[in-house]
Amino acid sequence: MKEVIAPSYKIFTWNRMKPLGLCDWENREIFINEKAHKNKPVEMLDTLVHEEAHAVYPEFNEREVAGLVAEMLPTLTHPQIVAYFNLYYGN
């Protein structure tokens, strides 16, 4: 996975959508259902990584992205995890 977290994408909260997250390639936007992730930081991280994977690899289907994320999550370092949350929370 690339080190840079989809830098040209904007991240938004959209609590009314059914999915946990959504990547809009055309507008370079990632939407996160924050309400569905309340008090679930592991699931939030999974969704952030998942939607970034869609941004970085738009040619991958859902199964391919899920497989990539499943392989990636256990290998993330603490600084990488912090970077994902900082990207989302704007720190």
C-alpha positions as CSV (number, residue, x, y, z in Angstrom):
1,M,0.0,0.0,0.0
2,K,1.2,3.5,-0.7
3,E,2.5,5.5,2.2
4,V,0.5,8.6,1.3
5,I,-3.2,8.5,2.3
6,A,-5.1,9.6,-0.7
7,P,-3.9,13.2,-0.3
8,S,-6.0,14.7,-3.0
9,Y,-9.2,13.3,-1.5
10,K,-11.4,15.2,0.9
11,I,-13.0,13.3,3.8
12,F,-16.5,14.0,5.0
13,T,-18.9,12.7,7.5
14,W,-22.3,11.5,6.1
15,N,-24.3,9.8,8.9
16,R,-27.4,9.2,6.8
17,M,-25.9,6.8,4.4
18,K,-26.3,3.0,4.9
19,P,-22.8,1.9,4.1
20,L,-20.0,2.5,6.6
21,G,-18.0,4.4,4.1
22,L,-18.0,5.5,0.4
23,C,-15.3,6.5,-2.0
24,D,-16.4,8.9,-4.8
25,W,-13.6,8.7,-7.4
26,E,-15.1,11.3,-9.7
27,N,-15.2,14.0,-7.1
28,R,-12.2,12.7,-5.1
29,E,-14.2,12.5,-1.9
30,I,-14.4,9.9,0.9
31,F,-17.5,9.7,3.1
32,I,-17.6,8.1,6.5
33,N,-20.6,7.1,8.5
34,E,-19.3,8.3,11.8
35,K,-22.5,7.5,13.7
36,A,-22.1,3.8,12.8
37,H,-18.6,3.8,14.1
38,K,-19.3,5.5,17.4
39,N,-17.0,4.0,20.1
40,K,-15.7,1.5,17.6
41,P,-12.1,2.7,16.7
42,V,-11.1,-0.6,15.2
43,E,-14.0,-0.6,12.8
44,M,-13.4,3.1,12.0
45,L,-9.8,2.3,11.1
46,D,-10.9,-0.6,8.9
47,T,-13.3,1.7,7.1
48,L,-10.8,4.5,6.6
49,V,-8.2,2.0,5.2
50,H,-10.9,0.4,3.1
51,E,-12.1,3.6,1.5
52,E,-8.5,4.7,0.9
53,A,-7.8,1.5,-0.9
54,H,-10.7,2.3,-3.2
55,A,-9.2,5.7,-3.8
56,V,-5.7,4.3,-4.5
57,Y,-6.9,1.2,-6.5
58,P,-10.2,2.2,-8.2
59,E,-9.9,-0.8,-10.5
60,F,-10.3,-3.2,-7.5
61,N,-13.7,-4.6,-6.7
62,E,-15.1,-5.0,-3.2
63,R,-13.7,-8.4,-2.6
64,E,-10.2,-7.4,-3.8
65,V,-10.3,-4.3,-1.5
66,A,-11.5,-6.3,1.4
67,G,-8.7,-8.8,0.9
68,L,-6.1,-6.1,0.6
69,V,-7.4,-4.4,3.8
70,A,-7.4,-7.7,5.7
71,E,-3.7,-8.2,4.8
72,M,-2.8,-4.6,5.5
73,L,-4.4,-3.9,8.9
74,P,-2.3,-6.3,11.0
75,T,0.9,-4.7,9.4
76,L,0.1,-1.1,10.2
77,T,2.5,0.6,12.5
78,H,1.4,2.9,15.3
79,P,2.4,6.0,13.4
80,Q,0.5,4.8,10.3
81,I,-2.7,4.3,12.5
82,V,-2.3,7.7,14.0
83,A,-1.9,9.2,10.5
84,Y,-5.2,7.6,9.4
85,F,-7.1,9.1,12.4
86,N,-5.3,12.4,12.1
87,L,-6.4,12.6,8.4
88,Y,-10.0,11.9,9.4
89,Y,-10.2,14.1,12.5
90,G,-8.1,16.9,10.9
91,N,-5.2,17.0,13.4
